[in-house]
Amino acid sequence: MEIKRYAAIPAPKDMVSRKGEFDLAEGPFYDKRYKRFSCIDITNGTLYFNGSEGRDLVKLNQLLGAAVPVKDSSAFVLAAADGIYAADKDGVRLLYDLTKDYKAWQRSNDAKCDSRGRLFIGSMSYDEGRGVGGDLYCFENGALRKVIENTGLANGMAWSGDDKRFFFSDSIEHAVFVYDYDIEKGKMHNGRKLFEIKDGVTDGMCIDDEDNLWVAIWGGRRVEKRDGRSGELLEVVEVDADNVSSCCFFGDNMDTLFITTARNGEDVDNGGRLFTCKVDARGCDIDYAVL
């Protein structure tokens, strides 16, 4: 079968900020309530957003792994290196101290919510001397619990439309895994490898309304559309940047990808720019955090 290919185009420089480019852009979200785009710059510890309520940013003095919009509010919940925070118009406040659970050389990486508003956070090592190592956690009702142990580098997450499958990218494994998911308990089991790649690293992802995954390939200059049941490669979005970090759907029809990339300390190509690409698919609305 011939693989359909798209070409992403550079996004408007003011899509989320006047800055236009980032060191390590990640965690894109589109909030239809406010027509609001958001993403983070991990190494600069900054959340950028732009929408009907205006343009703004939240700056932390630490690495920031993710920022997820909150239900019934314009606030965000932040997964940072040392804690889980809430950020709103009144400022930033600590919700949970992660130093009680993380090792000294770990930080938060990607984070997303299931349809009940539980926040899932992947941890990772940021000390090369320690090697790799992290876990996947769930934050619910003010408490944190570990749900998957000994991941390599916990990254992209998505849930099927019926809430029965959980998809999880472990970047060290260069693979995406699928688990059976219990939405009532917020637990997953029976994990198995859905697919792996040889020429790049599986990073952040999103899902469309047919349960196909759109997976950013770090070091691969692309986003791959993969069948959520078989893992088969269906389509490719080519991106003019080496390190593609994540993506989400946006727009009135939710048929356009918002794609983040990283310079990652190197001023090469278009690393750190944002891209967009209209595709023949429709994304799902995001699941909001419940605090």
C-alpha positions as CSV (number, residue, x, y, z in Angstrom):
1,M,0.0,0.0,0.0
2,E,1.3,3.4,-0.9
3,I,1.8,5.7,2.1
4,K,0.1,9.1,1.8
5,R,2.4,12.0,2.5
6,Y,1.8,15.5,3.6
7,A,4.1,18.5,4.0
8,A,3.9,20.6,7.1
9,I,4.2,24.4,6.8
10,P,5.7,26.8,9.3
11,A,3.1,28.2,11.7
12,P,2.5,31.9,12.1
13,K,5.2,33.2,14.4
14,D,2.6,34.6,16.9
15,M,0.7,31.3,17.1
16,V,1.4,31.0,20.8
17,S,3.9,33.8,21.5
18,R,5.8,36.6,19.9
19,K,8.9,34.6,20.3
20,G,8.2,32.3,17.4
21,E,10.8,29.7,18.1
22,F,11.8,27.6,21.1
23,D,14.6,25.5,22.5
24,L,12.5,22.5,23.3
25,A,8.8,23.0,22.4
26,E,6.5,20.3,23.6
27,G,3.0,19.6,25.1
28,P,0.8,21.4,22.5
29,F,-2.9,21.7,23.3
30,Y,-5.8,23.4,21.5
31,D,-8.6,24.5,23.8
32,K,-11.8,25.0,21.8
33,R,-13.5,26.9,24.6
34,Y,-11.2,29.8,24.1
35,K,-9.8,29.0,20.7
36,R,-6.5,28.9,22.7
37,F,-3.2,27.4,21.5
38,S,-0.7,26.5,24.2
39,C,2.7,24.8,24.3
40,I,5.7,24.7,26.7
41,D,9.4,25.3,26.3
42,I,10.8,22.6,28.6
43,T,14.3,23.9,29.2
44,N,13.2,27.5,29.7
45,G,10.4,26.3,32.1
46,T,7.8,28.4,30.3
47,L,4.2,27.9,29.3
48,Y,3.1,30.0,26.3
49,F,-0.6,30.4,25.2
50,N,-2.6,32.6,22.9
51,G,-6.3,32.7,22.3
52,S,-9.6,34.7,22.6
53,E,-8.6,35.8,26.1
54,G,-5.3,37.2,24.9
55,R,-1.7,36.2,24.9
56,D,0.3,35.3,28.0
57,L,2.9,33.1,29.6
58,V,3.8,31.4,32.9
59,K,7.4,31.2,33.8
60,L,8.8,28.7,36.4
61,N,12.4,28.7,37.6
62,Q,12.8,25.0,36.8
63,L,12.2,22.5,33.9
64,L,8.6,22.2,32.9
65,G,7.3,18.9,31.5
66,A,3.8,19.7,30.6
67,A,0.8,22.1,31.0
68,V,-2.7,20.7,30.7
69,P,-5.9,22.8,30.5
70,V,-8.3,22.5,33.5
71,K,-12.0,21.7,33.3
72,D,-14.5,24.5,34.0
73,S,-11.6,27.0,34.2
74,S,-9.1,28.8,32.0
75,A,-6.3,27.6,34.3
76,F,-3.6,25.0,33.6
77,V,-2.1,22.3,35.7
78,L,1.6,22.1,35.4
79,A,3.8,19.0,35.7
80,A,7.2,20.5,36.7
81,A,10.5,19.1,38.0
82,D,9.7,19.3,41.7
83,G,5.9,19.5,41.8
84,I,2.4,19.7,40.3
85,Y,1.2,23.2,40.2
86,A,-2.0,25.1,39.2
87,A,-1.6,28.3,37.2
88,D,-4.4,30.8,36.7
89,K,-4.9,34.5,36.5
90,D,-4.1,34.8,40.2
91,G,-0.7,33.2,39.9
92,V,0.9,29.8,40.5
93,R,0.3,27.5,43.5
94,L,1.7,24.1,44.5
95,L,-0.7,21.2,44.4
96,Y,1.6,18.3,45.1
97,D,5.3,18.0,46.1
98,L,6.8,15.5,43.7
99,T,10.2,15.4,45.5
100,K,8.4,12.9,47.9
101,D,8.2,10.5,45.0
102,Y,10.8,11.4,42.4
103,K,14.5,10.5,42.8
104,A,16.8,13.5,42.9
105,W,17.8,13.0,39.3
106,Q,14.2,12.7,37.9
107,R,11.8,15.3,36.5
108,S,8.4,15.3,34.9
109,N,8.1,14.8,31.2
110,D,4.8,14.5,29.2
111,A,1.4,14.6,30.9
112,K,-2.2,14.1,29.7
113,C,-5.6,13.4,31.2
114,D,-8.1,10.6,30.7
115,S,-11.8,11.4,30.2
116,R,-12.4,11.5,33.9
117,G,-9.8,14.2,34.4
118,R,-7.1,12.1,36.0
119,L,-3.7,13.6,35.3
120,F,-1.1,11.0,34.1
121,I,2.6,12.2,34.4
122,G,5.7,10.4,33.0
123,S,8.9,10.9,34.9
124,M,12.4,10.6,33.4
125,S,16.1,11.1,34.2
126,Y,17.7,14.4,33.4
127,D,21.1,13.3,34.6
128,E,23.0,11.6,31.8
129,G,25.3,10.0,34.3
130,R,22.4,8.2,35.9
131,G,21.3,6.7,32.6
132,V,17.6,6.4,31.9
133,G,14.8,5.6,34.2
134,G,11.3,6.8,35.1
135,D,7.8,5.7,35.9
136,L,4.3,6.7,34.9
137,Y,2.1,8.2,37.7
138,C,-1.5,9.2,38.1
139,F,-2.6,12.3,40.1
140,E,-6.2,12.1,41.3
141,N,-8.0,13.8,44.2
142,G,-4.8,15.3,45.5
143,A,-2.9,12.0,45.7
144,L,-0.2,10.5,43.5
145,R,0.1,6.8,42.6
146,K,2.5,4.9,40.4
147,V,0.7,3.0,37.5
148,I,3.6,1.8,35.3
149,E,7.0,1.1,36.8
150,N,10.5,1.2,35.2
151,T,9.7,3.0,32.0
152,G,12.7,4.2,30.0
153,L,11.6,7.7,29.0
154,A,7.8,8.1,29.6
155,N,6.4,10.2,26.8
156,G,3.3,10.6,24.6
157,M,-0.1,9.3,25.8
158,A,-3.6,8.8,24.3
159,W,-6.8,7.0,25.0
160,S,-9.2,5.3,22.6
161,G,-12.6,6.8,22.0
162,D,-14.3,4.1,24.1
163,D,-11.8,4.5,27.0
164,K,-10.8,0.8,26.8
165,R,-7.3,1.2,25.5
166,F,-4.4,3.4,26.7
167,F,-1.5,4.2,24.3
168,F,1.9,5.1,25.7
169,S,5.2,6.1,24.0
170,D,8.4,5.0,25.7
171,S,11.1,6.9,23.8
172,I,14.0,4.7,25.0
173,E,12.3,1.7,23.5
174,H,11.6,3.6,20.3
175,A,8.1,2.1,20.6
176,V,4.5,2.8,21.3
177,F,2.7,0.4,23.7
178,V,-1.0,-0.3,24.2
179,Y,-2.7,-1.4,27.4
180,D,-6.2,-2.5,28.3
181,Y,-7.6,0.4,30.3
182,D,-10.2,0.4,33.2
183,I,-11.8,3.9,33.1
184,E,-13.6,3.3,36.4
185,K,-10.4,2.7,38.3
186,G,-7.9,4.6,36.2
187,K,-5.7,1.6,35.8
188,M,-4.1,-0.2,32.9
189,H,-2.9,-3.8,32.4
190,N,-1.8,-6.3,29.8
191,G,0.7,-4.0,28.1
192,R,2.1,-5.0,24.8
193,K,4.1,-3.4,22.0
194,L,2.0,-1.9,19.3
195,F,4.9,-0.9,17.0
196,E,8.5,0.3,17.1
197,I,10.6,2.3,14.7
198,K,14.3,2.1,13.6
199,D,15.0,5.6,12.3
200,G,14.0,7.9,15.1
201,V,12.4,8.1,18.5
202,T,8.7,7.9,19.3
203,D,7.8,11.1,21.2
204,G,4.5,12.9,21.8
205,M,1.3,11.9,20.2
206,C,-2.4,12.6,19.7
207,I,-5.4,10.5,18.5
208,D,-8.1,11.0,15.9
209,D,-11.8,10.1,15.9
210,E,-11.0,6.8,14.2
211,D,-8.6,5.8,17.0
212,N,-5.5,6.3,14.7
213,L,-2.4,7.6,16.4
214,W,-0.4,10.6,15.1
215,V,3.1,10.2,16.6
216,A,5.9,12.7,16.5
217,I,9.2,11.1,15.6
218,W,12.2,12.8,17.3
219,G,15.2,12.7,15.0
220,G,13.0,11.6,12.1
221,R,11.7,14.9,10.6
222,R,8.1,13.6,10.6
223,V,4.8,12.7,12.3
224,E,3.5,9.2,11.6
225,K,-0.2,8.2,11.4
226,R,-0.4,4.7,12.8
227,D,-3.4,2.3,13.0
228,G,-4.4,2.2,16.7
229,R,-5.2,-1.5,16.5
230,S,-2.5,-3.0,14.3
231,G,0.2,-0.3,14.5
232,E,0.4,-0.3,10.7
233,L,1.9,2.9,9.2
234,L,-0.8,4.7,7.3
235,E,0.4,8.2,6.5
236,V,3.4,10.5,7.0
237,V,3.5,14.3,7.7
238,E,7.0,15.5,6.7
239,V,8.4,18.3,8.9
240,D,11.3,20.5,8.0
241,A,13.1,20.1,11.4
242,D,15.1,17.2,12.8
243,N,13.5,16.9,16.2
244,V,9.7,16.7,16.1
245,S,8.5,16.5,19.6
246,S,4.6,16.4,19.7
247,C,1.4,17.3,17.9
248,C,-2.3,18.0,18.5
249,F,-5.4,18.7,16.4
250,F,-6.9,22.2,16.2
251,G,-9.4,24.3,14.3
252,D,-13.2,24.4,13.9
253,N,-13.2,21.0,12.2
254,M,-10.2,19.7,14.2
255,D,-8.6,18.6,10.9
256,T,-5.2,20.4,11.2
257,L,-2.2,19.4,13.2
258,F,-0.3,21.8,15.4
259,I,3.3,20.4,15.6
260,T,6.1,21.3,18.0
261,T,9.8,20.8,17.4
262,A,13.1,21.4,19.3
263,R,16.4,23.1,18.7
264,N,17.7,21.2,21.7
265,G,20.6,23.5,22.1
266,E,21.7,23.4,18.5
267,D,20.9,26.2,16.1
268,V,20.2,24.0,13.0
269,D,17.5,23.9,10.4
270,N,14.2,25.0,11.7
271,G,14.5,23.3,15.1
272,G,12.3,25.0,17.7
273,R,9.8,26.3,15.1
274,L,6.1,25.4,15.2
275,F,4.4,23.9,12.2
276,T,0.9,23.1,11.0
277,C,-0.6,20.6,8.5
278,K,-4.1,20.1,7.3
279,V,-4.8,16.3,7.1
280,D,-7.7,14.0,6.0
281,A,-8.6,13.2,9.6
282,R,-10.5,14.7,12.5
283,G,-9.0,14.9,16.0
284,C,-10.8,14.4,19.3
285,D,-11.4,17.2,21.8
286,I,-8.9,17.2,24.6
287,D,-9.6,15.8,28.0
288,Y,-9.3,18.4,30.8
289,A,-7.8,18.1,34.2
290,V,-10.1,17.9,37.2
291,L,-8.4,19.4,40.3
